[in-house]
Amino acid sequence: MKVRFGVAPIAWTNSDLPQLGGDTTLETCLVESREAGFSGTETGVKFPMDPKVLGPILHKHDLKLVSGWFSGELLKRSLEDEKARMMSQMATFKALGAPVLVYAETTGTVQADIKAGISTRPRLSDAEFQAYGRKLTALAEWMASEGVPMTYHHHMGTVVESQRDVDQLMANTGAAVGLLLDTGHLTYAGANVIETTTRHARRINHVHCKDIRPDILKLARQKDLSFLSAILEGVFTVPGDGLIDYHAFARCLANMGYEGWVVVEAEQDPVKAPPKAYSAMGYRHLVETFRAAGFEIIQ
């Protein structure tokens, strides 16, 4: 089994909280990402989306394009409108060889509203999940036909957040809807990471790894903090610096035969948690745990 380790630029510059790393250049982000040990990166707010521009930049830093976020609005848009919104990013990702595109439904989301407690997020009924699942499957099948498969990101503050939501999403969509397994978001939502990973093993086509500081998680739940407020408090950190058992998680991925990218995505205040140092810490912990589980790490 082979895995590659990538990193998300959100540790250097947070697109939803511009005060966190807003003055950090893309050059600094990419230099430090490679120096920390990573061989790939996801896209971020400072990445040019013209493949003729981005391609040479990534090549200069010896980094592959792993994936990147797309703010989905399929709940309120037609399938054709959603395809049109995605077309440019899909073309860039295909040109640069990204294996998947990260899709998250953001209709009604409170993830970027610093005043909205996480409990105020939107929710879907069973019937609404069925209707949404049909549209999402059609979109995912189109994405696969275009050469950039979907990996769906369950995310705090959105309609797919909890373990029940993930189960409903998987139950009501076809095989073209891949699942992005995010350890940090699942833990924050109160889900069982190992159980969810095992249950949906066949659908997982991308992995995000971040850790949780248990004292901050307790505070966030007690005060019903907004997602952004919890980030400012430091709820997320890199693998090996929180409560998640990455040895167990790596063994779980090994048991299911996972191969592909594993991405460190841990948004924090870069002043309190210097991105290069923390990302390198996360990289080292993943190398240790994944090797112990029997994975070969590819650069």
Contacts in CASP RR format, 6 or more apart in sequence:
PFRMAT RR
TARGET T0000
AUTHOR 0000-0000-0000
METHOD contacts of the structure
MODEL  1
MKVRFGVAPIAWTNSDLPQLGGDTTLETCLVESREAGFSGTETGVKFPMD
PKVLGPILHKHDLKLVSGWFSGELLKRSLEDEKARMMSQMATFKALGAPV
LVYAETTGTVQADIKAGISTRPRLSDAEFQAYGRKLTALAEWMASEGVPM
TYHHHMGTVVESQRDVDQLMANTGAAVGLLLDTGHLTYAGANVIETTTRH
ARRINHVHCKDIRPDILKLARQKDLSFLSAILEGVFTVPGDGLIDYHAFA
RCLANMGYEGWVVVEAEQDPVKAPPKAYSAMGYRHLVETFRAAGFEIIQ
1 254 0 8 1.000
1 257 0 8 1.000
1 258 0 8 1.000
1 259 0 8 1.000
1 294 0 8 1.000
1 295 0 8 1.000
1 296 0 8 1.000
2 259 0 8 1.000
2 260 0 8 1.000
2 295 0 8 1.000
2 296 0 8 1.000
2 297 0 8 1.000
2 298 0 8 1.000
3 253 0 8 1.000
3 258 0 8 1.000
3 259 0 8 1.000
3 260 0 8 1.000
3 261 0 8 1.000
3 262 0 8 1.000
3 290 0 8 1.000
3 295 0 8 1.000
3 296 0 8 1.000
3 297 0 8 1.000
3 298 0 8 1.000
4 39 0 8 1.000
4 40 0 8 1.000
4 64 0 8 1.000
4 66 0 8 1.000
4 260 0 8 1.000
4 261 0 8 1.000
4 262 0 8 1.000
4 297 0 8 1.000
4 298 0 8 1.000
4 299 0 8 1.000
5 37 0 8 1.000
5 38 0 8 1.000
5 39 0 8 1.000
5 40 0 8 1.000
5 261 0 8 1.000
5 262 0 8 1.000
5 263 0 8 1.000
5 264 0 8 1.000
5 283 0 8 1.000
5 286 0 8 1.000
5 287 0 8 1.000
5 297 0 8 1.000
6 33 0 8 1.000
6 38 0 8 1.000
6 39 0 8 1.000
6 40 0 8 1.000
6 41 0 8 1.000
6 42 0 8 1.000
6 66 0 8 1.000
6 261 0 8 1.000
6 262 0 8 1.000
6 263 0 8 1.000
6 264 0 8 1.000
7 33 0 8 1.000
7 36 0 8 1.000
7 38 0 8 1.000
7 40 0 8 1.000
7 41 0 8 1.000
7 42 0 8 1.000
7 263 0 8 1.000
7 264 0 8 1.000
7 265 0 8 1.000
7 279 0 8 1.000
7 283 0 8 1.000
8 41 0 8 1.000
8 42 0 8 1.000
8 44 0 8 1.000
8 208 0 8 1.000
8 263 0 8 1.000
8 264 0 8 1.000
8 265 0 8 1.000
9 26 0 8 1.000
9 29 0 8 1.000
9 33 0 8 1.000
9 41 0 8 1.000
9 42 0 8 1.000
9 43 0 8 1.000
9 44 0 8 1.000
9 45 0 8 1.000
9 46 0 8 1.000
9 47 0 8 1.000
10 44 0 8 1.000
10 265 0 8 1.000
10 266 0 8 1.000
10 267 0 8 1.000
11 264 0 8 1.000
11 265 0 8 1.000
11 266 0 8 1.000
11 267 0 8 1.000
11 268 0 8 1.000
11 270 0 8 1.000
11 273 0 8 1.000
11 275 0 8 1.000
11 278 0 8 1.000
11 279 0 8 1.000
12 21 0 8 1.000
12 24 0 8 1.000
12 28 0 8 1.000
12 29 0 8 1.000
12 32 0 8 1.000
12 270 0 8 1.000
12 275 0 8 1.000
13 20 0 8 1.000
13 21 0 8 1.000
13 22 0 8 1.000
13 24 0 8 1.000
13 29 0 8 1.000
13 44 0 8 1.000
13 45 0 8 1.000
13 46 0 8 1.000
14 20 0 8 1.000
14 21 0 8 1.000
14 22 0 8 1.000
14 231 0 8 1.000
14 267 0 8 1.000
15 44 0 8 1.000
15 45 0 8 1.000
16 111 0 8 1.000
16 112 0 8 1.000
16 228 0 8 1.000
17 228 0 8 1.000
17 231 0 8 1.000
17 232 0 8 1.000
17 267 0 8 1.000
20 267 0 8 1.000
20 268 0 8 1.000
20 269 0 8 1.000
20 270 0 8 1.000
21 270 0 8 1.000
24 270 0 8 1.000
24 275 0 8 1.000
25 46 0 8 1.000
26 46 0 8 1.000
26 47 0 8 1.000
26 57 0 8 1.000
29 41 0 8 1.000
29 46 0 8 1.000
29 275 0 8 1.000
30 41 0 8 1.000
30 57 0 8 1.000
30 58 0 8 1.000
30 61 0 8 1.000
30 63 0 8 1.000
31 61 0 8 1.000
32 275 0 8 1.000
32 276 0 8 1.000
32 279 0 8 1.000
33 40 0 8 1.000
33 41 0 8 1.000
33 61 0 8 1.000
33 63 0 8 1.000
33 279 0 8 1.000
34 61 0 8 1.000
34 62 0 8 1.000
34 63 0 8 1.000
35 276 0 8 1.000
35 280 0 8 1.000
36 276 0 8 1.000
36 279 0 8 1.000
36 280 0 8 1.000
36 283 0 8 1.000
37 280 0 8 1.000
37 283 0 8 1.000
38 63 0 8 1.000
38 264 0 8 1.000
38 279 0 8 1.000
38 283 0 8 1.000
39 62 0 8 1.000
39 63 0 8 1.000
39 64 0 8 1.000
39 298 0 8 1.000
39 299 0 8 1.000
40 63 0 8 1.000
40 64 0 8 1.000
40 65 0 8 1.000
40 66 0 8 1.000
40 261 0 8 1.000
41 58 0 8 1.000
41 63 0 8 1.000
41 64 0 8 1.000
41 65 0 8 1.000
41 66 0 8 1.000
42 65 0 8 1.000
42 66 0 8 1.000
42 67 0 8 1.000
42 68 0 8 1.000
42 69 0 8 1.000
42 102 0 8 1.000
42 263 0 8 1.000
42 265 0 8 1.000
43 49 0 8 1.000
43 54 0 8 1.000
43 65 0 8 1.000
43 67 0 8 1.000
43 68 0 8 1.000
43 69 0 8 1.000
44 68 0 8 1.000
44 69 0 8 1.000
47 54 0 8 1.000
48 54 0 8 1.000
48 57 0 8 1.000
49 88 0 8 1.000
49 89 0 8 1.000
49 92 0 8 1.000
50 92 0 8 1.000
51 91 0 8 1.000
51 92 0 8 1.000
51 95 0 8 1.000
51 96 0 8 1.000
54 65 0 8 1.000
54 92 0 8 1.000
54 96 0 8 1.000
55 65 0 8 1.000
55 96 0 8 1.000
58 64 0 8 1.000
58 65 0 8 1.000
58 96 0 8 1.000
64 97 0 8 1.000
65 93 0 8 1.000
65 96 0 8 1.000
65 97 0 8 1.000
65 98 0 8 1.000
66 98 0 8 1.000
66 99 0 8 1.000
66 261 0 8 1.000
66 263 0 8 1.000
67 93 0 8 1.000
67 98 0 8 1.000
67 99 0 8 1.000
67 100 0 8 1.000
67 101 0 8 1.000
67 102 0 8 1.000
67 151 0 8 1.000
67 206 0 8 1.000
67 261 0 8 1.000
67 263 0 8 1.000
68 93 0 8 1.000
68 98 0 8 1.000
68 101 0 8 1.000
68 102 0 8 1.000
69 102 0 8 1.000
69 104 0 8 1.000
69 153 0 8 1.000
70 86 0 8 1.000
70 89 0 8 1.000
70 101 0 8 1.000
70 102 0 8 1.000
70 103 0 8 1.000
70 104 0 8 1.000
71 104 0 8 1.000
71 106 0 8 1.000
72 82 0 8 1.000
72 85 0 8 1.000
72 103 0 8 1.000
72 104 0 8 1.000
72 105 0 8 1.000
72 106 0 8 1.000
72 107 0 8 1.000
73 82 0 8 1.000
73 85 0 8 1.000
73 105 0 8 1.000
73 106 0 8 1.000
73 107 0 8 1.000
74 82 0 8 1.000
74 105 0 8 1.000
74 107 0 8 1.000
74 132 0 8 1.000
74 135 0 8 1.000
74 136 0 8 1.000
74 139 0 8 1.000
75 105 0 8 1.000
75 107 0 8 1.000
75 108 0 8 1.000
75 132 0 8 1.000
75 159 0 8 1.000
76 107 0 8 1.000
77 85 0 8 1.000
79 135 0 8 1.000
79 138 0 8 1.000
79 139 0 8 1.000
79 142 0 8 1.000
82 139 0 8 1.000
83 139 0 8 1.000
83 142 0 8 1.000
86 101 0 8 1.000
86 143 0 8 1.000
89 101 0 8 1.000
90 101 0 8 1.000
90 143 0 8 1.000
90 146 0 8 1.000
90 148 0 8 1.000
93 101 0 8 1.000
93 148 0 8 1.000
94 146 0 8 1.000
94 147 0 8 1.000
94 148 0 8 1.000
98 148 0 8 1.000
99 149 0 8 1.000
99 205 0 8 1.000
99 206 0 8 1.000
99 260 0 8 1.000
99 261 0 8 1.000
100 148 0 8 1.000
100 149 0 8 1.000
100 150 0 8 1.000
100 151 0 8 1.000
100 178 0 8 1.000
100 180 0 8 1.000
100 205 0 8 1.000
100 206 0 8 1.000
101 143 0 8 1.000
101 148 0 8 1.000
101 149 0 8 1.000
101 150 0 8 1.000
101 151 0 8 1.000
102 151 0 8 1.000
102 153 0 8 1.000
102 180 0 8 1.000
102 206 0 8 1.000
103 139 0 8 1.000
103 140 0 8 1.000
103 143 0 8 1.000
103 150 0 8 1.000
103 151 0 8 1.000
103 152 0 8 1.000
103 153 0 8 1.000
104 152 0 8 1.000
104 153 0 8 1.000
104 154 0 8 1.000
104 155 0 8 1.000
104 158 0 8 1.000
104 160 0 8 1.000
105 132 0 8 1.000
105 136 0 8 1.000
105 158 0 8 1.000
105 159 0 8 1.000
105 160 0 8 1.000
106 158 0 8 1.000
107 122 0 8 1.000
107 159 0 8 1.000
108 122 0 8 1.000
108 158 0 8 1.000
108 159 0 8 1.000
109 121 0 8 1.000
109 122 0 8 1.000
109 155 0 8 1.000
109 157 0 8 1.000
109 158 0 8 1.000
109 159 0 8 1.000
110 116 0 8 1.000
110 117 0 8 1.000
110 118 0 8 1.000
110 120 0 8 1.000
110 121 0 8 1.000
110 122 0 8 1.000
110 157 0 8 1.000
110 226 0 8 1.000
110 227 0 8 1.000
111 155 0 8 1.000
111 156 0 8 1.000
111 157 0 8 1.000
111 158 0 8 1.000
111 227 0 8 1.000
111 228 0 8 1.000
112 227 0 8 1.000
112 228 0 8 1.000
113 226 0 8 1.000
113 228 0 8 1.000
114 226 0 8 1.000
114 228 0 8 1.000
114 229 0 8 1.000
115 226 0 8 1.000
116 226 0 8 1.000
117 224 0 8 1.000
117 225 0 8 1.000
117 226 0 8 1.000
117 227 0 8 1.000
117 229 0 8 1.000
118 156 0 8 1.000
118 157 0 8 1.000
118 220 0 8 1.000
118 224 0 8 1.000
118 225 0 8 1.000
118 226 0 8 1.000
118 227 0 8 1.000
118 230 0 8 1.000
119 224 0 8 1.000
121 156 0 8 1.000
121 157 0 8 1.000
121 158 0 8 1.000
121 159 0 8 1.000
121 161 0 8 1.000
122 157 0 8 1.000
122 158 0 8 1.000
122 159 0 8 1.000
123 159 0 8 1.000
124 132 0 8 1.000
124 159 0 8 1.000
124 165 0 8 1.000
124 168 0 8 1.000
126 168 0 8 1.000
129 168 0 8 1.000
129 169 0 8 1.000
129 171 0 8 1.000
129 172 0 8 1.000
130 172 0 8 1.000
132 159 0 8 1.000
132 172 0 8 1.000
133 169 0 8 1.000
133 172 0 8 1.000
133 173 0 8 1.000
133 174 0 8 1.000
133 177 0 8 1.000
134 172 0 8 1.000
136 152 0 8 1.000
136 169 0 8 1.000
136 173 0 8 1.000
136 177 0 8 1.000
137 173 0 8 1.000
137 174 0 8 1.000
137 176 0 8 1.000
137 177 0 8 1.000
139 150 0 8 1.000
140 149 0 8 1.000
140 150 0 8 1.000
140 152 0 8 1.000
140 173 0 8 1.000
140 174 0 8 1.000
140 176 0 8 1.000
140 177 0 8 1.000
140 178 0 8 1.000
141 176 0 8 1.000
143 149 0 8 1.000
143 150 0 8 1.000
143 176 0 8 1.000
144 150 0 8 1.000
144 176 0 8 1.000
149 176 0 8 1.000
149 178 0 8 1.000
149 205 0 8 1.000
150 176 0 8 1.000
150 177 0 8 1.000
150 178 0 8 1.000
151 178 0 8 1.000
151 179 0 8 1.000
151 180 0 8 1.000
151 205 0 8 1.000
151 206 0 8 1.000
152 160 0 8 1.000
152 169 0 8 1.000
152 173 0 8 1.000
152 177 0 8 1.000
152 178 0 8 1.000
152 179 0 8 1.000
152 180 0 8 1.000
153 180 0 8 1.000
153 182 0 8 1.000
153 185 0 8 1.000
153 208 0 8 1.000
154 160 0 8 1.000
154 161 0 8 1.000
154 165 0 8 1.000
154 166 0 8 1.000
154 169 0 8 1.000
154 179 0 8 1.000
154 180 0 8 1.000
154 182 0 8 1.000
154 185 0 8 1.000
154 186 0 8 1.000
154 189 0 8 1.000
155 161 0 8 1.000
155 182 0 8 1.000
155 185 0 8 1.000
156 185 0 8 1.000
156 188 0 8 1.000
156 189 0 8 1.000
156 227 0 8 1.000
157 227 0 8 1.000
159 165 0 8 1.000
160 166 0 8 1.000
160 169 0 8 1.000
161 185 0 8 1.000
161 189 0 8 1.000
162 189 0 8 1.000
162 190 0 8 1.000
162 191 0 8 1.000
163 186 0 8 1.000
163 189 0 8 1.000
163 190 0 8 1.000
163 191 0 8 1.000
163 192 0 8 1.000
163 195 0 8 1.000
163 196 0 8 1.000
166 179 0 8 1.000
166 186 0 8 1.000
166 191 0 8 1.000
166 196 0 8 1.000
166 200 0 8 1.000
167 199 0 8 1.000
169 177 0 8 1.000
169 179 0 8 1.000
170 177 0 8 1.000
170 179 0 8 1.000
170 199 0 8 1.000
170 200 0 8 1.000
170 203 0 8 1.000
175 202 0 8 1.000
175 203 0 8 1.000
177 203 0 8 1.000
178 203 0 8 1.000
178 204 0 8 1.000
178 205 0 8 1.000
178 206 0 8 1.000
179 200 0 8 1.000
179 203 0 8 1.000
179 204 0 8 1.000
179 205 0 8 1.000
179 206 0 8 1.000
180 204 0 8 1.000
180 205 0 8 1.000
180 206 0 8 1.000
180 207 0 8 1.000
180 208 0 8 1.000
181 193 0 8 1.000
181 196 0 8 1.000
181 197 0 8 1.000
181 200 0 8 1.000
181 204 0 8 1.000
181 206 0 8 1.000
181 207 0 8 1.000
181 208 0 8 1.000
182 207 0 8 1.000
182 208 0 8 1.000
182 210 0 8 1.000
182 265 0 8 1.000
183 193 0 8 1.000
183 207 0 8 1.000
183 208 0 8 1.000
183 209 0 8 1.000
183 210 0 8 1.000
183 211 0 8 1.000
183 239 0 8 1.000
183 244 0 8 1.000
183 246 0 8 1.000
183 249 0 8 1.000
184 193 0 8 1.000
184 208 0 8 1.000
184 209 0 8 1.000
184 210 0 8 1.000
184 211 0 8 1.000
184 212 0 8 1.000
184 236 0 8 1.000
184 244 0 8 1.000
185 208 0 8 1.000
186 192 0 8 1.000
186 193 0 8 1.000
186 196 0 8 1.000
187 193 0 8 1.000
187 212 0 8 1.000
187 217 0 8 1.000
187 243 0 8 1.000
187 244 0 8 1.000
188 212 0 8 1.000
188 217 0 8 1.000
188 220 0 8 1.000
188 230 0 8 1.000
188 235 0 8 1.000
193 244 0 8 1.000
193 249 0 8 1.000
194 248 0 8 1.000
194 249 0 8 1.000
194 252 0 8 1.000
197 204 0 8 1.000
197 249 0 8 1.000
197 252 0 8 1.000
197 253 0 8 1.000
197 256 0 8 1.000
198 252 0 8 1.000
198 255 0 8 1.000
198 256 0 8 1.000
201 256 0 8 1.000
201 257 0 8 1.000
201 258 0 8 1.000
202 256 0 8 1.000
204 256 0 8 1.000
204 258 0 8 1.000
206 260 0 8 1.000
206 261 0 8 1.000
206 263 0 8 1.000
207 253 0 8 1.000
207 258 0 8 1.000
207 260 0 8 1.000
207 261 0 8 1.000
207 262 0 8 1.000
207 263 0 8 1.000
208 263 0 8 1.000
208 264 0 8 1.000
208 265 0 8 1.000
209 239 0 8 1.000
209 246 0 8 1.000
209 249 0 8 1.000
209 262 0 8 1.000
209 263 0 8 1.000
209 264 0 8 1.000
209 265 0 8 1.000
209 266 0 8 1.000
209 282 0 8 1.000
209 286 0 8 1.000
210 236 0 8 1.000
210 237 0 8 1.000
210 238 0 8 1.000
210 239 0 8 1.000
210 264 0 8 1.000
210 265 0 8 1.000
210 266 0 8 1.000
210 267 0 8 1.000
211 236 0 8 1.000
211 237 0 8 1.000
211 238 0 8 1.000
211 239 0 8 1.000
211 240 0 8 1.000
211 241 0 8 1.000
211 242 0 8 1.000
211 243 0 8 1.000
211 244 0 8 1.000
211 246 0 8 1.000
211 266 0 8 1.000
212 235 0 8 1.000
212 236 0 8 1.000
212 237 0 8 1.000
212 242 0 8 1.000
212 243 0 8 1.000
212 244 0 8 1.000
213 234 0 8 1.000
213 235 0 8 1.000
213 236 0 8 1.000
213 237 0 8 1.000
213 241 0 8 1.000
213 242 0 8 1.000
213 243 0 8 1.000
214 242 0 8 1.000
214 243 0 8 1.000
216 230 0 8 1.000
216 233 0 8 1.000
216 234 0 8 1.000
216 235 0 8 1.000
217 230 0 8 1.000
217 235 0 8 1.000
217 243 0 8 1.000
219 225 0 8 1.000
219 233 0 8 1.000
220 229 0 8 1.000
220 230 0 8 1.000
220 233 0 8 1.000
220 235 0 8 1.000
225 233 0 8 1.000
231 267 0 8 1.000
231 268 0 8 1.000
232 269 0 8 1.000
234 268 0 8 1.000
234 269 0 8 1.000
234 272 0 8 1.000
234 273 0 8 1.000
236 266 0 8 1.000
236 267 0 8 1.000
236 268 0 8 1.000
237 266 0 8 1.000
237 268 0 8 1.000
237 273 0 8 1.000
237 278 0 8 1.000
238 264 0 8 1.000
238 266 0 8 1.000
238 278 0 8 1.000
238 279 0 8 1.000
238 281 0 8 1.000
238 282 0 8 1.000
238 285 0 8 1.000
239 246 0 8 1.000
239 264 0 8 1.000
239 266 0 8 1.000
239 282 0 8 1.000
239 285 0 8 1.000
239 286 0 8 1.000
239 289 0 8 1.000
240 246 0 8 1.000
240 281 0 8 1.000
240 282 0 8 1.000
240 285 0 8 1.000
241 278 0 8 1.000
241 281 0 8 1.000
241 282 0 8 1.000
241 285 0 8 1.000
246 285 0 8 1.000
246 286 0 8 1.000
246 289 0 8 1.000
247 289 0 8 1.000
247 292 0 8 1.000
247 293 0 8 1.000
249 289 0 8 1.000
250 286 0 8 1.000
250 289 0 8 1.000
250 290 0 8 1.000
250 292 0 8 1.000
250 293 0 8 1.000
250 295 0 8 1.000
251 293 0 8 1.000
253 262 0 8 1.000
253 290 0 8 1.000
253 293 0 8 1.000
253 295 0 8 1.000
254 293 0 8 1.000
254 294 0 8 1.000
254 295 0 8 1.000
262 286 0 8 1.000
262 290 0 8 1.000
264 279 0 8 1.000
264 282 0 8 1.000
264 283 0 8 1.000
264 286 0 8 1.000
266 278 0 8 1.000
266 279 0 8 1.000
266 282 0 8 1.000
268 278 0 8 1.000
287 297 0 8 1.000
290 297 0 8 1.000
291 297 0 8 1.000
END
